[in-house]
């Protein structure tokens, strides 16, 4: 029995990987680098490309496992982002962050995932409980 490419494992370290998604009644392949983010909208995963937003027939966790590690990061319970598309970010209230993408899209990094986000960008953050050194 052939393996369904939509659920076949992908080499998560390959940044040029093509990712298969179940869309409608078929399977569509997209280069990982063209995926800007994946977000749940009313419980349905939407894959954001440069000029389109595609609804896919899969769970967000399943998509996350197949995306290249180190390039994609879960920034909240409902959103994965391609770190190569992050143009800027700024802190918000209560420890979360806003990410800005080149097309004007703003995504929120939850406070529980902030450290992982900054670590993925290789940024150091001061622990709020430590006094600032002079």
C-alpha positions as CSV (number, residue, x, y, z in Angstrom):
1,X,0.0,0.0,0.0
2,X,1.5,3.4,-1.0
3,X,2.3,6.0,1.7
4,X,0.1,9.1,1.6
5,X,2.6,11.9,0.9
6,X,0.5,14.2,3.1
7,X,1.4,12.2,6.2
8,X,4.8,10.9,5.2
9,X,7.7,12.1,7.4
10,X,9.8,14.9,6.0
11,X,13.5,15.6,6.7
12,X,12.9,18.4,9.3
13,X,16.4,19.8,8.9
14,X,16.0,20.4,5.1
15,X,15.1,24.0,4.6
16,X,14.4,23.5,0.9
17,X,11.9,20.7,1.6
18,X,8.6,20.6,-0.2
19,X,5.7,20.0,2.2
20,X,2.6,18.1,1.1
21,X,-0.8,19.3,2.4
22,X,-4.2,17.8,2.0
23,X,-6.4,20.5,0.4
24,X,-9.9,19.6,-0.6
25,X,-9.8,16.2,-2.3
26,X,-6.1,16.3,-3.3
27,X,-2.6,16.8,-2.2
28,X,-0.7,20.0,-2.9
29,X,3.1,20.5,-2.5
30,X,4.6,23.8,-1.3
31,X,8.2,24.7,-0.8
32,X,8.8,25.3,2.9
33,X,10.4,28.6,2.3
34,X,7.2,30.0,0.7
35,X,5.1,29.3,3.8
36,X,5.0,32.4,6.0
37,X,2.9,31.0,8.8
38,X,0.2,28.5,9.6
39,X,-2.6,29.6,11.9
40,X,-5.9,28.2,13.1
41,X,-8.9,30.3,11.9
42,X,-12.2,29.0,13.4
43,X,-10.4,25.7,14.1
44,X,-9.2,25.2,10.5
45,X,-5.5,25.4,9.8
46,X,-4.7,28.0,7.2
47,X,-1.3,28.1,5.4
48,X,-0.3,31.6,4.5
49,X,1.8,32.0,1.4
50,X,2.8,35.3,-0.2
51,X,-0.5,35.9,-2.0
52,X,-2.9,33.4,-0.7
53,X,-4.3,31.7,2.4
54,X,-5.1,28.0,2.0
55,X,-7.3,25.9,4.2
56,X,-5.9,22.5,4.8
57,X,-7.4,19.3,6.0
58,X,-4.9,18.5,8.8
59,X,-4.2,19.1,12.5
60,X,-1.8,21.9,13.4
61,X,0.4,19.4,15.4
62,X,0.7,17.2,12.3
63,X,1.8,20.1,10.2
64,X,4.3,21.3,12.8
65,X,6.0,17.9,12.9
66,X,6.6,18.0,9.1
67,X,7.9,21.5,8.9
68,X,11.7,22.1,9.0
69,X,12.9,22.3,12.6
70,X,14.8,25.5,13.4
71,X,13.0,27.4,10.6
72,X,9.4,27.1,11.9
73,X,8.4,27.7,15.5
74,X,5.1,27.5,17.4
75,X,4.5,30.9,18.8
76,X,1.1,30.3,20.4
77,X,-1.4,27.4,20.7
78,X,-2.8,28.3,17.3
79,X,0.1,29.7,15.2
80,X,3.4,28.5,13.6
81,X,5.7,31.0,12.0
82,X,8.5,30.7,9.5
83,X,11.3,32.6,11.3
84,X,12.8,33.7,8.0
85,X,9.8,35.9,7.4
86,X,10.0,37.7,10.7
87,X,10.9,41.3,9.9
88,X,10.6,42.9,13.4
89,X,9.0,42.3,16.8
90,X,8.1,44.4,19.8
91,X,7.0,43.6,23.3
92,X,3.3,43.9,24.3
93,X,1.7,44.0,27.7
94,X,1.9,40.9,30.1
95,X,5.1,39.5,28.4
96,X,3.8,38.6,25.0
97,X,5.3,39.9,21.7
98,X,4.0,41.1,18.4
99,X,5.8,39.8,15.3
100,X,5.7,41.8,12.1
101,X,6.0,40.2,8.7
102,X,7.0,42.0,5.5
103,X,3.4,42.0,4.1
104,X,2.1,43.9,7.2
105,X,0.7,40.8,9.0
106,X,1.0,40.9,12.7
107,X,1.2,37.7,14.8
108,X,1.3,37.4,18.6
109,X,3.9,35.4,20.4
110,X,2.3,34.2,23.7
111,X,4.2,34.9,26.8
112,X,4.7,31.2,27.5
113,X,6.5,30.9,24.1
114,X,8.4,34.1,24.3
115,X,11.7,32.6,25.5
116,X,11.6,29.9,22.9
117,X,11.0,32.6,20.2
118,X,13.9,34.8,21.4
119,X,16.1,31.7,21.7
120,X,15.3,30.7,18.2
121,X,16.3,34.1,17.0
122,X,19.4,33.7,19.2
123,X,18.6,36.7,21.4
124,X,19.4,36.9,25.0
125,X,16.8,38.3,27.4
126,X,17.3,39.4,30.9
127,X,15.5,37.5,33.6
128,X,13.0,40.0,35.1
129,X,13.9,38.7,38.6
130,X,17.6,39.6,38.2
131,X,18.7,43.2,38.8
132,X,20.2,44.9,35.7
133,X,24.0,45.0,35.9
134,X,25.8,48.2,35.3
